[in-house]
Structure formats: structure tokens, C-alpha cells
Amino acid sequence: MKEITDKKKTATITFRFDTEIIDKLQNEAKNHQVTTNTLATQALKRFLEWDIYQQRVGLVSLNKPVFVKIFQNLKEKEIIEIASTMGKDEMRDVALFMKGETDAKSFMDWFEMQMLNSSVHVSHMIDDGTHTFVMKHDLGKNWSLYNKTILELIFEELFQKKIDVKYDKNMFALRFSE
């Protein structure tokens, strides 16, 4: 198996920032044991690929314990109904709006980004054309079921592909072939 890595061209550009911002950036880079350039690139990438869309697509921030409590109190039947009706359509529409296309690759790029921006740890491996995503979230079994339901429906309806999803209270994993 190989892990996905993207080699991209780089260019140099100069910005002028307040010294307070530069000091904070350098301190955070040091705390994360990365270069200031790496941290600035990560911050700009997140802003351009995620943050600028949050308000436009109606995403809201919610404290993790509150989120867990809400999902934990729903019954399995309610989770499946929410995921099957509005959840699937909303996820598909937001992914299309943010990525501009709806093939399996662009959708999963968006989904991985959504997970990472939701404090979910993601592992993505490719082995002979088969993609495996493992998401460690600690958000409860109902949240795993919610995502399982949505992903199976989107892959079946939109991409005419079957996916294999396994889940528990802390993780879910999905596998599909190209």
C-alpha cells in the first residue's frame, strides 16, 4: 500500500503583515515543530479551501461535547432517516458547491477535508486502485451510522459504485475501487 502524496509546483510571493501576526505565526510554527512557511501555507490552504465557504453553505460550529450529546440521543431509525433524506442531499450539494464537480475523487477529496476540519483523524491509502479511508472521530456510533448511510447512498446514486463501510462508536472505514 502507498500513502497519497501530492507534489505541486511552488512559487515565491512576498506579503507584508503586522509584526504581531508574524510573531504569532512563528510561535505557532515552533509549537507545531514546522517551518513558518509550512504553517502559513496550511493556514492559507484551509482558508481558501474551507473557511471561505462555511458561511456560504450554512455550516455552523458546535462544541464537540454538545454535538456528541445531540447525536447520542437520537434513535438509529432517526439517524438513518435524517441521513437518507436531508443529510445526503446537503452533503452532495455542499461538496459540489465547494469543489465545482461531483466525481468520486473530488467528492472524497472534499469529504476528507471536511473530516480533517471537524477534528477527525483521517488515513487514506490506495492499493492497486482500491481506496481505503479510515476516520477516527470519537463522536459516537450514531455519527458513524449517519456518515455510513450518507456515503453508501451518494456512492450508489451519484457514482453507481458500491462501497464497503464498517463502523463502530469511534471510527468508520470505507473502501471502494476506482
N, C-alpha and C positions, 0 to 999 in steps of 0.2 A: 504494500500500500504506500501511496505517497501523499504527503500533505500538500494542499494547494498553496502556491506562492505566485504572486504576480510581479513580474519585472516590468517596470514602467520607466519611460524617459523622464528625466528631471530637467529643470531649468532654474536659473537663479533670478531672484527678484528681491528688491530692497523695499522694506517698509519702515516707516517712522512711527514709533509708539512712545507713549508716556513712559518714563523710567519706572514708574510704579508697576505698570503692566509687564515690562521686561523683567523686573525683579521677581514678580510672582511667577512668571513663566520659567525663569531659571531655577527658582526654588522648587517648583513642582517637577521640573525635569530631573533635578538632583534627587528628589524624594522617590521618583519612579525609576531612577537609575537609567535614564535615557538622555540623549542629547536634547538640547533646547530645540534644535531643528526638527527632530523626530516628534517631540511633543507638540510643537506648533503645527506641523503637518497633520498630526492626528486630530488636533482641535479644529483646524480649518476643514478637514475632510468630514468630520462629524457635523459641523455646521452646514456645509454645503450639501451633504447627502441626507441629513436627517432633520436637524434643528429648524431650518427654514421652512420645512413642510409641516411641522407639528400643528401649528395654529390653522394652517390652510386645510388640513384634512380632519381637524377636530380631535386630535389626540390630547389627552389630559394626563397630568402627572398625579400619581396617587401613591401614598406611603405604602410600602410593601406589607406591613402587618395588617393594614386596613384592607388592602386588596386580597390578601390570603383569607381573611375572615369573611369577606363577601362571597368569594368562590366556595369556601368550605361549607357555607350554609345552604348552598343550592343542592338540589337533588340531581342525581345522574340524568333523569329524564329532562329536567330543565336545562342542564348543561348542553345536552345533545340538541334540544330544540333551539336554543339561542345560537349555538354554533351552526346549525343547519340552515337557519333562516337568515337572520341579520349578520351574524359573525362571518360567514363565508363570503357574502356579497361585499361587506365592508372591507374585509381583508383584501379581496381581489381588487376592489376599486382603489383603495389606498396604494397598493403595490403598483397598479397601472399608473396612477397619478404621479407617484414619486419616481418610477423607473421609466415610464414612457412606452413600455412594451409589456407583453404578457406571454413570454415563452417560459418554459420551466426554469431555465438558467437565470433569467432576470428576476423571476418571482423568488427563487431560492436565494439569490443574492440579496434581495430586499428582505426576505424573511430572516436571514442570518443577521442582517444589520439591525432589524427590529429586535431580535433576541439580545444581541450584544448591547443595544441601547436600553434594554429592560433588565439589565444586571443578570443576564442568563449567560452561563459559560457554554461556548459552542466549540465542538470539534467537528471538522468536515474533512472526510477522507474520500479519495477516489481510488478504486481498484478495478482495473480493466473495464472502465465505463460505468461502473456502479458507484453511485454517490451514497455515502453514509453520513448522516448528521446525527450527532448526539448532543442533546441540550440538557444541561444540569441547571435546574431552576429553583428548587426548594419552595415552590409555590403551591404544592398540594396536588393530589391525584385529580381533582376536578379540573384544574387548569391544564394538566396533561391531556385529559379526555377532551376538553374543549379544542385544543390545538390538533389532536389526533383527528377529530371529527372534521374540522375545517380543512385540514391538509388532504385527507382522503377524498373529500368532495371536490376540492379545487383540482386536484390531480386527475380525478376521474372525469369531471365535467369539462374542464378547460384544456387539459393536456392529453386526454384519453390515455392516461397511464395509471397503472396500479402501483401503489406504494405499500410498503410493509412498515407499519408503525407499532412499536412496542412502548409501553409506558408504565410508570409507577408514580408514587407521590412526589418524587424528587427529580425525575428525569423522564425524557421521552427521546426515542430514537426513530429515525425514519431512513428508509433505504429505497432507492429507485434506480433503474437503469436508464441510460441516455437513449 
